[in-house]
Amino acid sequence: MVVTKADLARAIYKRHGGITTREAVAIVDIILETIKRRLVAGDQVYLGEIGMMEVVPRPTRRGRRPANGKVADRVLRYHPTRALRT
């Protein structure tokens, strides 16, 4: 099962009945934008029971992106928590 942004917004809306669906979507957007900004800035993002994400340099290798011809030099690395590894 894939969890989408709409699924997250719906969960927030159901759990906190005092907000509208639009406000729940705005909350999810703010959270995702904050995570993205921190990763682009080179920071590690730690989400309690989920794990840690970070952008790390990737060793250069032959190959390129077909869309723009550039070589990917940074990749997102995810380290799950011990609870999720089992």
C-alpha positions in Angstrom: 0.0 0.0 0.0 1.3 3.4 -0.9 0.6 6.3 1.5 -0.1 9.6 -0.4 -0.1 13.2 0.8 -3.9 13.1 0.7 -3.9 10.0 3.0 -1.8 11.9 5.5 -4.0 15.0 5.3 -7.1 12.8 5.8 -5.5 11.2 8.9 -4.8 14.6 10.4 -8.3 15.8 9.6 -9.9 12.7 11.2 -7.7 12.9 14.3 -8.1 16.7 14.9 -11.8 17.4 14.1 -11.5 21.1 14.7 -9.7 21.8 11.4 -10.9 21.7 7.8 -9.6 19.4 5.1 -7.8 22.3 3.5 -6.1 23.2 6.7 -5.0 19.5 7.1 -3.6 19.6 3.6 -1.8 22.8 4.4 -0.2 21.2 7.5 1.1 18.3 5.5 2.5 20.7 2.9 4.3 22.7 5.6 5.8 19.5 7.1 7.0 18.1 3.7 8.3 21.5 2.6 10.3 21.9 5.9 11.8 18.4 5.5 12.7 19.1 1.9 14.4 22.4 2.8 16.4 20.9 5.5 17.6 18.0 3.3 18.5 20.4 0.5 20.5 22.5 3.1 22.5 19.4 3.9 21.0 18.7 7.3 19.9 15.3 8.6 16.2 14.8 9.3 15.3 12.5 12.1 11.7 11.4 12.4 11.2 9.7 15.8 9.9 6.2 15.1 10.5 6.2 11.4 14.2 6.9 10.9 16.7 9.3 9.6 17.1 10.8 6.2 20.1 12.7 4.7 21.4 13.8 1.4 24.9 12.4 0.8 27.4 12.8 -2.1 27.3 10.0 -4.6 30.5 8.8 -6.2 30.6 9.6 -9.8 30.1 6.8 -12.3 29.4 6.4 -15.9 25.8 7.2 -16.9 23.5 10.1 -16.9 19.9 11.1 -16.5 18.2 10.7 -19.9 15.9 13.7 -19.3 18.6 16.3 -18.9 22.0 14.6 -19.4 23.3 15.4 -15.9 25.0 13.0 -13.6 23.4 12.5 -10.2 25.9 13.7 -7.6 23.8 13.6 -4.5 21.3 11.0 -3.3 18.8 10.7 -0.5 19.8 8.0 2.0 17.3 6.6 4.5 18.2 4.8 7.7 15.2 3.1 9.3 14.9 2.7 13.1 15.6 -0.6 14.7 11.8 -1.2 15.2 11.3 -1.0 11.4 14.2 -3.2 10.5 12.6 -6.3 11.9 
